[in-house]
Amino acid sequence: MYDCGVGARRRVAVLLNRRAQGVTGARVRWFRDQVPPEALVVSDSVDEARHALASVLARGCDIVCTGGGDGTFIETAAALIALAPAPMPALLALRLGTGNAVHDICGSSPPTWDGLARDLARAADPGEPVAPLRLLDVDGRLAQFAGVGLDADWAADYAWLVKRHVGNGRLLPLVRGIPGYAVTAMALTVPRLVRRPFVTVKLVARGAAHRLDGEGRAAEQLADGATLYEGPATLAAASTVPSYAAGLRFFRHVDDIGDAFQLRVAIAGPLEVLRHARRLLRGAPDPARILDFAARGVRVELAAPARYHVGGDALPAARGFGVALSAHTVPVLRAR
């Protein structure tokens, strides 16, 4: 049905990450009924997925549907960039993982049988729009966002609670999506925020940057080497996509700033975070608590070692890291 070698339909391949929480045995069997065997990859590891993807591309493919979360999407994007097929197939993220920021961009359907069928049909439809997605390079790792502070703590807490414990059992349906985000925050991340509300950061521009006003307009040009911010921060995060997940457009200016990423610094105590969390997660302007920049590179320097996240994957504590706009983009199926 979705082998698009007939007529003008796109040729579709599906890559499922067996480690993703939404890739169940029942869903794997469903995809095997929908997709020709040569166009379906079910992998247990990154290396296995790369090898299988190379074989799929050699047979010809216009679009690859990734079954998993943001991590699966980025791993596939990195593999495509390394393989450098010409032309490069577009990507469509199926909503089968825990992190779903890229899925919001793609307009992916809920992971019901009907929703997955709609996404496969969209992938095969040559009328569906495709556009390049910019990526970050975080000390050599590709990602769509990265940060330190509250969001890094939450990413580590979510991985521990939902991905490694609750998410492996019968409670998974109760903690997928927003319920899992809320449980993680209230059980682990907010109590830590009360104990340690800030990290001390220094953000140094690598290349020209602009400070943005509340509407995303360039308010001040900053030169290479300029200190964008120095002091306590609840979080400091960079992104090339509007949302972290669940449609919450925390980086609401990212599509309007040209060839740059949005850098956002939040400065708020625990009570302010709790009172204004939903509004701020939706990207509302708040000059008293939020600073926004458009940048092509930044060095994050930390007064004390702190863990940070790259694409939602928490990394060990460090004294700093670099973020740059990657020279690579990947084509993705976009929501209309």
Buried (B, 14 or more C-beta within 10 A) or exposed (E): EBBBEEEEBBBBBBBBBBBBBBBBEEBBEBBBEBBBEEBBBBBEEBEEBBEBBBEBBEEEBBBBBBBBBBBBBBBBBBBBBEEEBEEBBBBBBBBBBBBBBBBBBBBBBEBEEEBBBBBBBBBBBEEBEBEEBBBBBBEEBBBBBBBBBBBBBBBBBBBBBBBEEBBEEEBBEEBBBEEBBEBBBEEBBBEBBEEEBBBEBBBBBBBBBBBBBEEBEBEEEBEEEBEBBEEEBBBBBBBBBBBBBEBBBBBBBBBEBEEBBBBBBBBBBBEBBBEBBEEBBEBBBBEEBBBBBBBBBBBBBBBEEBBBBBBBBBBEEBEBBBBBBBEBBBBBBBEE
